[in-house]
Amino acid sequence: MKWRRGHIIGHGSSATVSIATGCSGIFAVKSTKLSSSESLQREQRILSTLYSPFIVTYKGCGITMENNMPVYNLFLEYMPFGTLVQATRRHGGRLNESAIACYTRHVLQGIEYLHSKGLVHCDIKGANILISEDGVAKVCDFGCAKVATDAKAAAPISGTPMFMAPEVARGEEQGCPSDIWSLGCTMIEMAIGGSPWPNVADPFSILYHIAYSNEVPEIPSFLSEDAKNFLGKCLRRDSKERWTASQLLKHPFLEEFNFNSKQIEEHNSSTPRSILEQGFWNYVEESESHGNLIHMTCFENSPADRVRSLAVCSGEPCLAWHDDENWITTRGN
């Protein structure tokens, strides 16, 4: 199809995200060099099988030639309200409990759908949750996702250290319960506007702390008893004791609030209302805000060696586009 690439609106460890227009309207395009597009192609294969109102919609893919270089492009639903991290910042650095419950319900419905399809996201965090024009929180970025049956296989352990479950930090397994732990960390991120582990900074220290300290992230004291109880079901160090997504959706914390998420965003006057404002508002730039995304495959080593490997690994550098101020007309094959 024929489409036009516009401004860069964000980037992660291995891809650049731009706004684009085509015959179907405005959409987002995630791009990287074809030679290093394995992760993006894996994301395409997963997204093309998914359809849920709580997961960012896949719109296609294609290869273009830009600056004499083949580029792989993944076309996605455009989400004008940005990430959950930015939503938190727009509301004074923390969300109130009704907003936390509303967004948590949306994300949990997305997670429940993924788990029902036999998939694990492996990198749930605020920067990987986007807000639609209707105020719906949707899970995005499936570059780390895997089939649940591979949880204990010799497959890479991936994700962001601050949001990793203990069994993941130890390099043991990464199954559906690990997404639930990450959801709990994301709720704390919404509540306090920062890292779920604010007192530990460097990747090696946080991974070792999560893996072997027997501690869990501190649950904010100002939350209601229902919210604290909900978080307690998510943040069990023993993965077998964590509640499932289906169980959590029936928890009183999510049933107590009936808050329209669109109203949350309508109270924020600084949110862009059209594509013309997008040049001043980059919506996925925080994708690495809590440390580098890491990948590790080393199950044969000792637990300490696995943690060390996780700490020193990092993703590929993002693709640097030289002409991000102008629209570029491209045609995919």
C-alpha positions, 0 to 999 in steps of 0.5 A: 500500500502507499503511505507517508511517513511523518514525524518520529513520535518515539523509539525503543531499544531496537525500533523507531516509531513514526506517525503515518498516513495512508488510505486507511487514515492515520496510524503508527509505524514501527520501523527498523533495519531489515537486517536487525528486524527479527524481534519486530517480525516476531512481534508482527507474527504474534500481533497478527493473531490477536484481536482484543479491544485491550490490545493495540490493533495490528494493521499490517507490515511491509518493507521499504527502501529508505536511504538505499537501506531496506527497512521493515515496517510494522503498522499499528493503531495510532494511540493519541493519548500516549503511554500510561507513564505519560498519563500519570505525569499529566495528572500531577505525577500520580493517579487517583485510585479510581483511575488506577482501578480503571486502567488496571481493569483494562490491562488485566483484560488484555492480559487475560486474553493473551493468557487464554491464547497461550501467550505471555507478554513478558514486559508489562509496564506503564511504558508498554500500555497506550491510551486510546482516544476513548480512554481505553488502556491497551497493551502494546510492544510484543517484542518479548512475548512468548508461548506460555509452554516455553516458560521453562524451556531454554528460551530467552528471559526478557523484560525490564528489570524493575518489573521482573518477577523473582523467578524471572530475575533468577532465570528460572521461568517466565510464565503467565504468573510473571505478567501478574507480578509485573501488573502489580509493579505497574499499579505501584508505578501509577500510584507513586509516579515512579519505580516500584523499587525506588531505593535500588538503582542499578540493574545488577542490584535490582535483579539480585534484590528481586531474585534473592531478598525475599522482599516485595515492592512496598505497597503505598500506605495511602491506598485503600484496603481493597487496593492493598489486598489486590496488590498482595494477590499480584505480588506473591514471591511464589508464582504458584500463589499469585492469582490469575488474571481471571481471578483478579478481574473478580476482585472487589477492588475492580468492582468498586469503581465505575469510572469512565477512563475517557473522563480521566483524559478529558480533565487534562487540557494539555492532551493533544486533540489532533495530529497537528499537535503531535510534533510537541508530544512524543508518546513512547519516548519513555520505553526505556525509562526504568532501565534497559530492556534485557534478553538472556539465555543461559539456563545452564549457569548458576543463579548468580551468573544468570542474574549477572548476565541479565544485568549486563545485557542490553538491546540494540541501538535504535535506528537513527532517521536523518530526515524526521522533520518531513513527510516521506512517501513510501510504497511497501511491497 
